[in-house]
Amino acid sequence: MGWIGETMDSIKSLQIRQVLTQAISLGMIVTSALIIWKALMCITGSESPVVVVLSESMEPGFKRGDILFLHMSKDPVRAGEIVVFNVDGRDIPIVHRVIKVHERQDTGEVDVLTKGDNNNKDDRVLYAHRQLWLQQHHIMGRAAGFLPYVGWVTIIMTEKPIIKYILIGALGLLVITSKD
Amino acid sequence: MHSFGYRANALLTFAVTILALMCAMASISDNFNHPSPSAHVEVLNINWFQKQSKGNDEVSMQLNISADLQSLFTWNTKQVFVFVAAEYETPKNSLNQISLWDGIIPSREHAKFWIHTSNKYHFIDQGSNLRGKEFNLTLHWHVMPKTGKMFADKIVMSGYRLPEEYR
C-alpha cells in the first residue's frame, strides 16, 4: 500500500520539463528500435528479416513459437530451401519448403511448389484460387537460421492483446514514475 | 540504485545476453564439423509412364535409396531433412527440380539407412518432354540445428534415363 502512495505522490510532483525529458527518452528508445529493424531489412534484403513460426506444419523441425532469420538474394529459388511467402490476398506469411522448381529458359522466371514438412499434401490448397505455382516475387525470404522458443512472446501478445496493453501500460508507468 | 526493480532489470539483461551468446557459440561450433556423407540411389523399376489428359508427362518409379549421413550430426543438430530430387532440362525450362521422396532423420542412429520406395511426390513435367529424357538424381540434406545457422548441401548422381516410350 505504501508503494501505491509513493506512486501517487511522484505523479503529483511532476514538472513539465521532466515529463518532456522522459517523453524524449522514450521516443529515442522507440526510434532506435525502428532503426535497427530497418537496418536489418537492408542487410538481409528481406522485407521481414525475422518471422515467428505460427503453425505446426513444419514439425518437428520448427515448432510454434520459434523464430526464423531470413535472407533474400536475387539467386533463383531452388528445391529444398525453406521459404517464407505471402499468398495474394492473405497477410499471414507461410514458412514451408520448396519441393518443385521449374525455371524458364528464356526469362529465368521460376514456378515453385511448396509443402510443409509435416503436411501430407502440397500447398496448392493454400494458394489463391486456381493458382498452381508460386513465383519469385511471392517469396519474401529464405530461412537461414533459427532460435527456439523466443517467438512465444509475439504469439502471446497477438493472441491475447490484453497482455500487450498491460505491458505497454506498465512500461509507461515505469517511465513516468522513475526519477532518472 | 539498489531497488528490487533495478536488480531484476540488470539480472534479466545479463541472463538474456549470456543466453544469446551461448546460442551463437553453439551455432559457430557447427562450423568445425567437416562432414563426409555418402549416398547411392538406384531406379529399380519404372512402374508406369503416361501422358496425362492435360498434356503433361507423368512417371512413377521404384527407387532404392541408401545413404550414410552420420557425419552430419553434431551435438547442436536437431534433425536432418533429406530428400531426393530429379533434375533435368527441357526446351522450355532450363532447370526442373522435382522432389521424389523426402524423410526426416531425427538422430545419428537413424542416419545410416536404406529404403525401397516408389516416388512419394508425383513426377510431372510441364509439358511432354520426358520420353528418353536423361536426368540427374540429387540427394539433398538440410541440417536443422537446435539453435543457429542451418546448413544444406547435396550429392549429385547422374546417368539416369527415362524410357523412350510410354508404358
Interface residues (C-beta under 8 A of the other chain):
Chain A: P60 G61 F62 R78 A79 G80 E81 I82 R97 I99 K100 V101 H102 E103 R104 Q105 G108 D111 D117 D122 A143 A144 G145 F146 L147 P148 L174
Chain B: G5 C23 S27 K78 Q79 F81 F83 A85 P91 K92 N93 S94 L95 N96 Q97 I98 S99 D102 I104 P106 Y121 Q126 H140 H142 M144 P145 K146 T147 G148 K149 M150 A152 K154
